[in-house]
Amino acid sequence: MTKTATAHERPILTVDVALLALIDQRLHVALAPRAAAPFKGQLALPGGYVRVDADADTDQTARRVLREKLGFEPAHLEQACTESGPARDPRGWSASVVYLALHAADALQPLADDGRITLHDIEALPALAFDHNRLIALAAQRLRAKSAYTSIVAHLLHDEFTIPQVQAAFEAVTGHRMNAANFRRKILETGALRETRIVPAAYRPAQAYRLAEPLTDFGQNLAR
């Protein structure tokens, strides 16, 4: 077909997922070697094409990619950003809808043990395929920003957690240290947590909590 003013090439449209977890209080990302060209064998984020016959939207694409490639459903998944342009992919003009996924680290370990992923500190990444180093930085930036005013960091923990555990996750992600009593008071005032049971702790039994809602907006910056 001869190109005309009304004929346009279709861009490459993909979804890439930055699946993050806390290991030793440092953010790590799940990567896997690419099975095909371009960048065959090079580490990359889990990703795939949007399938118009199977996906109602890119949220479904992201969940399908994680299910098909990793057999995994994250505790939290949200759209982080979109990156596009002619130089991202040697195959042509492309757009990637980037998703941020969060989960407790020990649940990812079986995926690492059987070779489906490797977990890498986001501050010490090798050169990745495409522009995936940048995509990870953008996803982490979104997580850090939202952690100050929402309950998102709790998705890096198990469903049930103590306030010291969520404070440690908050501080690891945001880099902001807080007085323990102030943090406890502020986060309980948000209504984001619901009491569950008393659990053993290092010095004395502690109250455990779970999220009251999948995501709560605090209405304030918790770090201030």
Sequence and secondary structure as in RCSB ss.txt:
>XXXX:A:sequence
MTKTATAHERPILTVDVALLALIDQRLHVALAPRAAAPFKGQLALPGGYVRVDADADTDQTARRVLREKLGFEPA
HLEQACTESGPARDPRGWSASVVYLALHAADALQPLADDGRITLHDIEALPALAFDHNRLIALAAQRLRAKSAYT
SIVAHLLHDEFTIPQVQAAFEAVTGHRMNAANFRRKILETGALRETRIVPAAYRPAQAYRLAEPLTDFGQNLAR
>XXXX:A:secstr
    TT     EEEEEEEEEEEETTEEEEEEEE SSSSSTTSEE SEEE  TTT SSHHHHHHHHHHHHH    S
EEEEEEEEEESSS TTSSEEEEEEEEE  HHHHHHHHHTTS EEEETTS    STTHHHHHHHHHHHHHHHHTTB
SGGGGGS SSEEHHHHHHHHHHHH     HHHHHHHHHHTT EEEEEEE  SSS EEEEEESSS  B SS TT 
